[in-house]
Amino acid sequence: MIKATYKKYILNFKNPSGTSRGILKTKETWFLILEENGKKGYGETGLFRGLSIDDVPEYEEKLAWVCNHINVGIEKLLVELSHFPSIQFGIEQAFLSLQSNSPFQLFPSKFTEKKAPIPINGLIWMGDETFMKSQIKAKLNQGFSCLKMKIGAINFNAEINLLKSIRKEFSPSEIELRVDANGAFSPGEALEKLDRLSALKIHSIEQPIQQGQVEEMAFLCANTSLPIALDEELIGVFSTSKKKALVETIKPQYIILKPSLVGGFAGTKEWISIAEKNNAAWWITSALESNVGLNAISQFTYTLKSTLPQGLGTGSLFTNNIESPLEVNNGALHYNNLVNWDFKL
């Protein structure tokens, strides 16, 4: 018999981090802990307040339900939790962890053997121009060749000027620039703004308009001069038929997958399958999980053999993250297996 418990954990940001949803100072998360025959397995259910579809009052009640029903098996649990994607992801991790020879080796590979890092983008948080410039300089000094800049918080012209200043120094072959609008543009102004961004040889833009405007997004994807990536648009779409309909209707150039928000490994794989059948490329991004969830996402991502830089650089944002072998060097995520996990709650 498996015994299951859960614990809440509050992650503290080193610096308050600006998003289109306001300033983040803390991020709550939950750990699912399984025990069987003296072994333990760990999973993180990375709830993201204000963004996760399962940000509901009964969230903790659902975690308690999972612990009380853990022995019905993972398949039944995942079906029951179809509307709780972050808990699905935590369960997938915890069962893999329990079955593994080492609780944090979920997908042994060249990545976990310290032989193959994963290229990632350097994330530039929203803020005033001085703050954003300082982040850009720091990321370039750290060896990143792909930067992702969150836009939509300050004046658009100021953001354009920031991007222009990077382009003056670095060509597209030297630095790949991605931008994430988090739905900040209105449908009426979006195409003109996309044209201005495109002139700066931007790689892509995430979610230029708010999710749920399917016809408007389809129009943008059909007429844009700048490749569009769907992000928030995928959240809360549960059935296979609705996922297919969304991608077939909008026809995006890219989709971005956050396992905590789209149903874990299984949900991510289903979205990838649908995207590839519709000529859309993809990459994977973490969603402010601790190193426990980030580790699971990273190991899983490596198995998918994508050649694009992934969005897995959020582990260094917190003062009290779980100490782990994950390290960012030279614009890539490495698994330094000489470093031990320090998972004490």
C-alpha positions as CSV (number, residue, x, y, z in Angstrom):
1,M,0.0,0.0,0.0
2,I,1.2,3.5,-0.9
3,K,0.9,6.2,1.7
4,A,0.5,9.8,0.3
5,T,0.8,13.2,2.0
6,Y,1.1,16.7,0.7
7,K,2.8,19.9,2.0
8,K,2.5,23.5,1.0
9,Y,5.7,25.5,0.4
10,I,6.1,29.2,-0.2
11,L,8.8,30.3,-2.6
12,N,10.2,33.8,-2.1
13,F,11.4,35.8,-5.1
14,K,14.9,37.3,-4.9
15,N,13.5,40.4,-6.6
16,P,9.9,41.2,-7.0
17,S,9.1,40.0,-10.6
18,G,6.9,42.0,-12.9
19,T,4.4,40.3,-15.1
20,S,1.2,41.4,-16.9
21,R,-0.6,40.1,-13.9
22,G,1.2,42.4,-11.5
23,I,4.3,42.1,-9.3
24,L,5.1,38.7,-7.9
25,K,6.9,38.5,-4.5
26,T,6.0,35.0,-3.5
27,K,4.8,31.8,-5.3
28,E,3.0,29.1,-3.4
29,T,3.5,25.5,-4.5
30,W,2.7,22.0,-3.1
31,F,4.6,18.8,-2.8
32,L,3.1,15.4,-3.1
33,I,5.0,12.7,-1.2
34,L,4.4,9.0,-1.7
35,E,5.9,6.3,0.6
36,E,5.9,2.5,-0.1
37,N,8.2,-0.2,1.3
38,G,10.6,2.3,2.8
39,K,11.0,4.3,-0.5
40,K,9.7,7.8,-1.1
41,G,8.6,9.5,-4.3
42,Y,8.2,13.3,-4.8
43,G,6.1,15.4,-7.1
44,E,5.3,19.1,-7.3
45,T,1.9,20.4,-8.1
46,G,2.8,23.8,-9.3
47,L,-0.3,25.9,-8.9
48,F,0.0,29.3,-10.4
49,R,-2.5,31.8,-8.9
50,G,-4.4,33.8,-11.4
51,L,-3.2,31.7,-14.4
52,S,-3.8,28.0,-13.6
53,I,-7.2,26.7,-14.6
54,D,-7.2,24.8,-11.3
55,D,-6.8,27.9,-9.1
56,V,-10.0,27.1,-7.3
57,P,-11.1,27.3,-3.6
58,E,-11.2,23.5,-3.4
59,Y,-7.6,22.9,-4.6
60,E,-6.3,21.8,-1.2
61,E,-9.3,19.6,-0.7
62,K,-8.6,17.9,-4.0
63,L,-5.0,17.2,-2.9
64,A,-6.3,15.6,0.3
65,W,-8.7,13.5,-1.9
66,V,-5.7,12.4,-4.0
67,C,-3.8,11.3,-0.8
68,N,-6.9,9.3,0.4
69,H,-7.4,7.6,-3.0
70,I,-3.7,7.1,-4.1
71,N,-4.1,3.4,-4.3
72,V,-6.7,3.4,-7.0
73,G,-3.7,3.8,-9.4
74,I,-2.3,6.5,-11.6
75,E,-4.6,6.0,-14.6
76,K,-7.8,6.4,-12.6
77,L,-6.4,9.3,-10.7
78,L,-5.4,11.2,-13.9
79,V,-8.9,10.7,-15.4
80,E,-10.5,12.0,-12.2
81,L,-8.2,15.0,-12.2
82,S,-8.7,16.1,-15.8
83,H,-9.7,19.6,-14.5
84,F,-6.7,19.8,-12.2
85,P,-3.7,19.8,-14.6
86,S,-1.1,20.8,-12.0
87,I,-2.1,17.9,-9.7
88,Q,-2.0,15.6,-12.7
89,F,1.6,16.7,-13.2
90,G,2.5,16.2,-9.5
91,I,1.0,12.7,-9.6
92,E,3.0,11.7,-12.7
93,Q,6.2,12.9,-11.1
94,A,5.5,11.3,-7.8
95,F,4.8,7.8,-9.2
96,L,7.9,8.0,-11.5
97,S,10.0,9.1,-8.6
98,L,8.7,6.3,-6.4
99,Q,9.6,3.7,-9.1
100,S,13.0,5.2,-9.8
101,N,16.3,4.0,-8.3
102,S,16.9,7.7,-7.3
103,P,13.9,9.9,-6.4
104,F,14.9,12.7,-8.6
105,Q,16.0,10.7,-11.7
106,L,12.7,10.5,-13.5
107,F,14.1,10.2,-17.1
108,P,17.7,9.0,-17.0
109,S,19.5,10.3,-20.1
110,K,22.7,12.1,-21.3
111,F,21.2,15.2,-19.6
112,T,21.2,13.6,-16.2
113,E,24.6,12.0,-16.8
114,K,26.0,15.6,-17.2
115,K,26.9,15.0,-20.8
116,A,24.3,17.1,-22.6
117,P,22.9,20.4,-21.5
118,I,19.6,21.9,-22.7
119,P,19.8,25.3,-24.5
120,I,17.4,27.8,-22.8
121,N,16.3,31.4,-23.2
122,G,17.4,34.1,-20.8
123,L,14.2,35.6,-19.3
124,I,14.0,39.4,-19.1
125,W,11.3,40.5,-16.6
126,M,9.0,43.5,-17.0
127,G,10.0,46.7,-15.2
128,D,11.3,50.2,-16.0
129,E,13.7,50.7,-18.8
130,T,16.8,50.8,-16.5
131,F,15.9,47.6,-14.8
132,M,15.2,45.8,-18.1
133,K,18.5,47.1,-19.6
134,S,20.4,45.8,-16.6
135,Q,18.8,42.3,-17.0
136,I,19.7,42.2,-20.7
137,K,23.3,43.1,-20.0
138,A,23.5,40.5,-17.3
139,K,22.1,37.7,-19.5
140,L,24.4,38.6,-22.4
141,N,27.3,38.5,-20.0
142,Q,26.2,35.0,-18.9
143,G,26.5,33.7,-22.4
144,F,22.8,33.6,-23.5
145,S,22.3,33.6,-27.2
146,C,18.4,33.6,-26.9
147,L,16.6,36.2,-24.9
148,K,12.9,36.3,-24.1
149,M,11.6,39.7,-23.1
150,K,8.2,40.2,-21.4
151,I,6.6,43.3,-23.0
152,G,3.3,45.1,-22.4
153,A,4.1,46.7,-19.0
154,I,5.9,49.9,-20.0
155,N,5.3,52.2,-23.0
156,F,5.5,50.2,-26.3
157,N,7.8,52.7,-27.9
158,A,10.2,52.3,-25.0
159,E,10.1,48.6,-25.4
160,I,10.8,48.9,-29.1
161,N,13.8,51.2,-28.3
162,L,15.1,48.6,-25.9
163,L,14.9,45.9,-28.6
164,K,16.5,48.3,-31.1
165,S,19.4,48.8,-28.8
166,I,20.0,45.1,-28.7
167,R,19.7,44.8,-32.4
168,K,22.3,47.6,-32.9
169,E,24.9,45.5,-31.2
170,F,23.8,41.9,-32.0
171,S,22.5,40.5,-35.3
172,P,19.7,37.8,-35.4
173,S,22.4,35.1,-35.9
174,E,24.1,36.3,-32.7
175,I,21.1,36.8,-30.5
176,E,17.7,35.3,-31.0
177,L,15.0,37.6,-29.5
178,R,11.6,36.4,-28.4
179,V,8.9,38.6,-26.8
180,D,6.0,37.6,-24.6
181,A,3.1,40.0,-24.6
182,N,0.9,38.0,-22.2
183,G,-2.2,39.2,-24.0
184,A,-1.3,42.9,-23.6
185,F,-2.3,44.1,-27.1
186,S,-5.9,44.7,-28.3
187,P,-6.9,42.9,-31.5
188,G,-7.3,46.3,-33.3
189,E,-3.7,47.4,-32.7
190,A,-2.0,44.0,-32.7
191,L,-1.1,43.7,-36.4
192,E,0.6,47.1,-36.5
193,K,2.6,46.3,-33.4
194,L,3.6,42.9,-34.8
195,D,4.9,44.7,-38.0
196,R,7.0,47.0,-35.9
197,L,8.5,44.1,-33.9
198,S,9.0,42.1,-37.1
199,A,11.2,44.8,-38.5
200,L,13.6,44.1,-35.6
201,K,14.0,40.5,-36.7
202,I,12.2,39.1,-33.6
203,H,12.0,35.2,-33.5
204,S,8.4,35.1,-32.3
205,I,5.8,36.7,-30.0
206,E,3.9,34.8,-27.3
207,Q,0.2,35.5,-26.9
208,P,-0.1,39.0,-28.5
209,I,-3.8,39.2,-27.5
210,Q,-5.8,37.9,-24.6
211,Q,-6.8,34.2,-24.8
212,G,-10.3,33.2,-25.8
213,Q,-10.5,35.4,-28.9
214,V,-10.1,32.5,-31.3
215,E,-11.3,34.2,-34.5
216,E,-9.1,37.3,-33.9
217,M,-6.1,35.1,-33.1
218,A,-6.6,33.1,-36.2
219,F,-6.7,36.3,-38.3
220,L,-3.5,37.5,-36.7
221,C,-1.7,34.1,-37.3
222,A,-2.8,34.2,-41.0
223,N,-1.7,37.8,-41.6
224,T,1.2,38.3,-39.3
225,S,4.8,39.2,-40.4
226,L,6.0,37.8,-37.0
227,P,5.5,34.2,-36.0
228,I,3.0,33.8,-33.2
229,A,3.2,31.4,-30.3
230,L,0.1,30.3,-28.3
231,D,0.6,30.1,-24.5
232,E,-2.3,31.0,-22.3
233,E,-4.6,30.0,-25.2
234,L,-3.9,26.4,-24.3
235,I,-4.9,26.6,-20.7
236,G,-8.2,25.0,-19.7
237,V,-8.7,23.2,-23.0
238,F,-9.2,19.6,-21.8
239,S,-10.6,17.3,-24.5
240,T,-8.6,16.0,-27.4
241,S,-11.3,17.2,-29.9
242,K,-11.2,20.8,-28.5
243,K,-7.4,20.8,-28.6
244,K,-7.5,19.8,-32.3
245,A,-10.2,22.3,-33.1
246,L,-8.2,25.1,-31.4
247,V,-5.0,24.4,-33.3
248,E,-6.7,23.7,-36.6
249,T,-8.7,26.9,-36.3
250,I,-6.0,29.3,-35.2
251,K,-3.1,27.7,-37.1
252,P,-0.4,29.1,-34.9
253,Q,3.3,29.1,-35.9
254,Y,4.3,27.8,-32.4
255,I,2.7,26.5,-29.2
256,I,4.3,26.8,-25.8
257,L,3.8,24.1,-23.3
258,K,3.9,24.5,-19.5
259,P,3.3,21.0,-18.1
260,S,1.9,22.3,-14.8
261,L,-0.8,24.2,-16.8
262,V,-1.6,21.7,-19.5
263,G,-1.8,18.3,-17.7
264,G,1.7,17.2,-17.1
265,F,3.7,14.9,-19.4
266,A,0.6,13.2,-20.9
267,G,-1.1,16.5,-21.7
268,T,2.1,18.0,-23.1
269,K,2.7,15.0,-25.4
270,E,-0.9,15.2,-26.7
271,W,-0.5,18.9,-27.5
272,I,2.8,18.2,-29.3
273,S,1.2,15.5,-31.4
274,I,-1.6,17.8,-32.5
275,A,0.8,20.7,-33.2
276,E,3.1,18.7,-35.3
277,K,0.2,17.4,-37.4
278,N,-0.7,21.0,-38.1
279,N,2.8,22.2,-39.0
280,A,3.2,24.1,-35.7
281,A,6.5,24.0,-33.9
282,W,6.7,24.0,-30.0
283,W,8.9,24.5,-27.0
284,I,8.5,23.8,-23.3
285,T,8.5,26.3,-20.5
286,S,8.5,26.0,-16.7
287,A,5.9,28.0,-14.8
288,L,7.7,29.2,-11.7
289,E,8.0,25.7,-10.1
290,S,10.6,25.0,-7.5
291,N,13.6,22.9,-8.6
292,V,11.6,19.7,-8.0
293,G,9.1,20.5,-10.7
294,L,11.8,22.2,-12.9
295,N,13.9,19.0,-12.7
296,A,11.0,16.9,-13.9
297,I,10.2,19.2,-16.7
298,S,13.8,19.4,-17.8
299,Q,14.4,15.7,-17.8
300,F,11.2,15.1,-19.7
301,T,12.1,17.9,-22.2
302,Y,15.4,16.4,-23.0
303,T,13.8,13.1,-24.0
304,L,11.7,15.0,-26.7
305,K,14.9,16.0,-28.6
306,S,13.8,19.5,-29.5
307,T,16.5,21.7,-31.1
308,L,15.0,25.0,-30.0
309,P,16.0,26.9,-26.8
310,Q,13.5,26.0,-24.1
311,G,12.1,28.2,-21.3
312,L,13.6,26.4,-18.3
313,G,15.7,29.2,-16.6
314,T,13.4,30.0,-13.7
315,G,15.2,28.0,-11.0
316,S,17.5,30.9,-9.8
317,L,14.6,33.3,-9.1
318,F,14.0,32.2,-5.5
319,T,15.8,32.7,-2.2
320,N,14.6,29.5,-0.8
321,N,14.5,27.1,-3.7
322,I,15.3,23.4,-3.1
323,E,19.1,22.9,-3.5
324,S,19.6,20.7,-6.6
325,P,22.0,19.6,-9.3
326,L,20.4,22.0,-11.8
327,E,22.7,24.8,-12.9
328,V,22.6,27.4,-15.7
329,N,25.9,28.0,-17.5
330,N,26.6,29.7,-20.8
331,G,22.9,29.9,-21.8
332,A,22.1,26.3,-21.1
333,L,20.6,24.2,-18.3
334,H,23.0,21.6,-16.9
335,Y,22.5,18.7,-14.5
336,N,25.6,18.6,-12.3
337,N,25.3,15.1,-10.8
338,L,28.2,15.9,-8.5
339,V,25.8,18.1,-6.5
340,N,23.3,16.4,-4.2
341,W,19.6,17.2,-3.7
342,D,18.7,18.8,-0.4
343,F,15.0,18.2,-0.1
344,K,13.9,18.9,3.5
345,L,10.5,20.3,4.2
